[in-house]
Amino acid sequence: MLAPVFYLRSRLRVGMIGGRKLGCGRRRGCRTVTRVLSEEQLREFGGNGYLVLPGVVPERLLAPVDAEIDALVAESPPPADADSAPSYSEPPGRLPASDAALRDSPAIRLAEALVTPRTLNHGHHHIQVALNIPPSADRPGAPHIDGHRPEQARPDSFTMLAGIYLVDESAPDSGNLWVWPGSHLLHEQVFREQGPAALLATSGHACFLAAPPQYGEPVQVLANRRDLLLAHFLLGHNIGPNTSNRTRRIVYCRLSCPGHPSRWADTFTAAFTEYEPVRRALGATG
């Protein structure tokens, strides 16, 4: 049996910045499950780099995920001195309920609606269970993107991050993911100018470059149990504080289109290389 791998999220700490909500949340009349993406949603993803879709994964698929994660944590509890946001990375075969929540719900089809006629599958052959254990007060000051380390010859890239929400994160400071809307396009520009290996030395933190991008204000992503997050690989993000009274849990799947390893560099310098529907919705031709 494979032992879980703990990932401790990097944080850059600066002052507090407030959040806003993308998606309907629990507002009256807004919990209809999305089964197709509109042109407006395609453009929203193109501009912001992410979408939150409400009520995508049915409860009958999430209850087994809860039990699966309970067993995982009981088998390998986070070390007492661990960061407040540890996570586990396991092959899909070890997390069949989490894999089923992606595949047996509309989640995978909605993700593929952003890349059709291409399809999606696990890009790194693992599923991540991310926790944020209260109390955690640190507030991120800048974003990073995944898969960059100084010792690597090239980044470990993928196409899209899919996140399945297991607890209510409809209030700020509940362990929410922080994102910098539009930062996927800023990172695209960095890679065009400096090459696709530009952020290896800084572990994916463009803020450490000599001429860093001018990011806008971050957003705390607010969502409810059963919601689905879809995010572009190049979207800058970080983990936020958890001042609530419960552990935040989310399942992340890193998805890739077939053939991604052969075109990964193109996806850095042309962010919508694998996102044909988004390109069309934005009126892009390049």
C-alpha positions in Angstrom: 0.0 0.0 0.0 1.3 3.4 -0.9 1.9 5.8 1.9 0.3 9.2 1.4 2.5 12.2 0.5 2.0 15.3 2.5 2.2 18.6 0.6 2.6 21.8 2.7 1.4 24.8 0.9 3.8 27.7 0.4 2.6 31.1 1.7 3.7 34.6 1.1 2.4 36.7 3.9 1.3 40.3 3.4 -1.8 42.2 4.6 -5.4 41.3 4.5 -7.4 41.6 1.3 -11.1 41.0 1.2 -13.1 38.4 -0.8 -16.0 38.3 -3.1 -18.1 35.4 -4.5 -18.1 34.0 -8.0 -21.1 31.9 -8.7 -24.5 31.7 -7.2 -23.8 30.1 -3.8 -27.0 29.7 -1.8 -28.8 32.7 -3.2 -32.4 31.9 -3.8 -33.1 30.3 -7.1 -29.4 29.8 -7.9 -28.8 26.1 -7.0 -29.9 24.6 -10.3 -27.2 22.2 -11.4 -25.3 23.4 -14.4 -25.0 20.8 -17.1 -23.7 22.9 -20.0 -21.6 26.0 -20.1 -22.9 29.2 -21.6 -21.0 31.6 -23.8 -20.9 33.9 -20.9 -19.3 31.3 -18.7 -16.8 30.5 -21.3 -15.8 34.2 -21.5 -15.8 34.4 -17.7 -13.4 31.5 -17.5 -11.3 33.1 -20.3 -11.1 36.5 -18.4 -10.8 35.3 -14.8 -9.2 31.9 -15.3 -11.7 30.0 -13.2 -15.4 29.2 -12.7 -17.4 27.9 -9.7 -20.4 25.8 -10.7 -23.0 25.2 -8.1 -24.5 21.8 -7.0 -22.6 19.7 -9.6 -21.8 16.6 -7.6 -24.8 14.8 -6.0 -24.7 14.0 -2.3 -24.9 10.2 -3.0 -21.4 10.5 -4.5 -20.0 12.7 -1.7 -20.9 10.6 1.3 -18.5 7.9 0.2 -15.8 10.5 -0.3 -16.3 11.7 3.3 -15.8 8.1 4.5 -12.8 7.6 2.2 -11.1 10.7 3.6 -11.9 9.8 7.2 -10.1 6.5 6.6 -7.2 8.2 4.9 -6.6 10.6 7.8 -7.1 7.9 10.4 -4.5 5.7 8.7 -2.0 8.6 8.4 -2.8 11.5 10.6 -1.0 14.8 9.8 2.1 15.2 12.0 1.5 17.3 15.1 4.0 19.8 13.9 2.7 19.9 10.4 1.5 23.0 8.6 -2.2 23.8 9.1 -2.9 23.0 5.5 -1.5 19.5 4.9 -2.7 17.4 2.0 -2.6 13.8 0.7 -1.8 12.7 -2.8 -2.9 9.3 -3.8 -3.4 7.3 -7.1 -7.1 7.3 -8.2 -7.2 3.6 -7.5 -6.6 4.3 -3.8 -9.4 6.9 -3.8 -12.2 5.3 -5.9 -15.0 7.4 -4.3 -13.2 10.6 -5.0 -12.5 9.5 -8.6 -16.2 8.5 -8.9 -17.3 12.0 -7.7 -15.4 13.4 -10.8 -16.4 10.8 -13.4 -20.0 9.7 -12.3 -21.2 13.3 -11.9 -21.5 16.1 -14.5 -18.1 17.3 -13.3 -15.9 15.8 -15.9 -18.2 16.7 -18.7 -18.4 20.3 -17.6 -14.6 20.4 -17.4 -14.4 18.9 -21.0 -16.8 21.6 -22.2 -13.9 24.0 -21.8 -11.6 22.0 -24.0 -13.8 20.1 -26.5 -13.2 18.4 -28.9 -10.3 17.4 -26.6 -11.0 15.2 -23.5 -9.5 15.2 -20.0 -8.0 12.6 -17.7 -5.8 12.7 -14.6 -2.7 14.5 -15.7 -0.4 13.5 -12.8 -2.1 10.2 -12.0 -3.1 11.2 -8.5 -5.9 12.9 -6.6 -5.2 15.4 -3.9 -7.1 15.7 -0.7 -6.4 19.2 0.7 -7.1 20.1 4.3 -7.0 23.4 6.1 -7.1 22.9 9.9 -8.2 25.7 12.2 -6.9 27.9 13.7 -4.9 29.3 10.8 -4.5 33.1 10.6 -1.8 33.6 7.9 -3.0 35.6 4.9 -1.3 35.2 1.5 0.2 38.2 -0.1 1.0 36.8 -3.5 0.1 33.9 -5.7 2.1 30.9 -7.1 1.4 28.3 -9.8 2.0 24.6 -9.3 4.7 22.3 -10.6 7.7 24.5 -10.4 10.9 23.7 -8.4 14.5 24.9 -8.9 15.8 21.3 -9.3 13.5 20.5 -12.2 14.5 20.5 -15.8 11.0 21.6 -16.8 7.7 22.4 -15.0 5.2 19.7 -14.1 2.3 21.1 -16.0 -1.3 20.1 -16.6 -4.4 21.6 -18.3 -7.0 22.3 -15.6 -7.6 22.0 -11.9 -10.9 20.6 -10.9 -11.9 21.0 -7.2 -14.9 19.2 -5.6 -16.1 21.0 -2.4 -16.9 18.8 0.6 -17.7 21.5 3.2 -19.3 24.9 3.2 -16.8 27.6 2.3 -19.5 30.2 1.6 -17.9 32.6 4.2 -14.5 34.2 3.9 -11.6 32.9 6.1 -13.0 29.4 6.1 -9.8 27.9 4.6 -10.8 29.1 1.2 -8.6 29.0 -1.9 -7.4 32.5 -2.8 -7.1 33.3 -6.5 -5.8 36.3 -8.5 -8.4 36.7 -11.4 -6.7 37.2 -14.7 -3.3 36.1 -13.5 -3.2 33.2 -16.0 -2.9 35.9 -18.7 -0.1 37.7 -16.7 1.8 34.5 -16.4 1.3 33.8 -20.1 3.0 37.1 -20.8 5.9 36.2 -18.4 6.5 33.0 -20.2 6.3 34.6 -23.7 9.0 37.1 -22.7 11.2 34.9 -20.5 10.5 31.3 -21.7 8.5 28.5 -20.1 11.1 27.8 -17.5 11.0 31.3 -16.1 9.5 30.4 -12.8 11.4 27.2 -11.9 14.0 29.2 -9.9 11.3 30.9 -7.9 9.2 27.8 -7.3 6.3 29.2 -9.3 6.3 32.6 -7.6 6.4 35.4 -10.3 6.4 38.0 -7.5 10.1 37.2 -7.0 11.1 38.1 -10.6 13.1 41.3 -11.2 10.1 42.8 -12.9 7.1 41.0 -11.4 3.6 41.1 -12.9 1.2 43.7 -11.5 -1.5 41.5 -10.0 -4.9 42.9 -9.1 -6.5 42.1 -5.7 -7.1 38.5 -4.9 -10.5 36.8 -4.4 -11.4 34.3 -1.7 -13.3 31.6 -3.6 -16.6 31.1 -1.8 -18.6 27.9 -2.5 -20.8 25.2 -0.9 -20.6 21.5 -0.6 -21.3 19.8 -4.0 -19.9 22.8 -6.0 -17.2 22.4 -8.6 -14.2 24.6 -9.2 -12.6 24.7 -12.6 -9.3 26.6 -12.9 -6.7 27.2 -15.5 -3.3 25.7 -14.7 -1.6 29.1 -15.0 -4.1 30.8 -12.6 -2.2 32.2 -9.6 -3.5 31.0 -6.3 -2.7 30.3 -2.6 -4.3 29.0 0.5 -6.0 31.4 2.9 -6.7 31.4 6.7 -9.2 29.3 8.5 -10.8 31.0 11.5 -13.9 28.9 11.4 -14.6 26.0 13.8 -14.1 23.2 11.2 -11.5 21.7 9.0 -11.8 22.6 5.4 -11.7 19.7 3.0 -11.6 19.7 -0.8 -10.7 17.1 -3.5 -8.5 18.3 -6.3 -8.0 16.6 -9.6 -5.2 17.8 -12.0 -6.5 17.1 -15.4 -4.7 17.0 -18.8 -5.7 16.7 -22.4 -4.3 13.8 -24.4 -1.0 14.9 -25.9 -0.3 17.6 -23.3 3.3 16.5 -22.6 4.1 17.2 -26.2 2.7 20.7 -26.2 3.2 21.8 -22.7 5.5 24.7 -23.6 2.9 26.1 -26.1 0.2 26.1 -23.3 2.5 28.4 -21.3 3.0 31.0 -24.0 -0.5 30.7 -25.5 -2.8 30.1 -22.5 -5.8 28.8 -24.5 -3.9 26.3 -26.7 -6.1 23.5 -25.3 -9.2 25.6 -24.7 -10.7 25.9 -28.1 -14.3 26.8 -26.9 -12.9 29.5 -24.7 -10.8 30.9 -27.6 -13.9 31.0 -29.8 -16.0 32.7 -27.1 -13.3 35.4 -26.6 -13.1 35.8 -30.4 -9.4 34.8 -30.3 -7.8 33.5 -33.5 -4.3 32.9 -32.3 
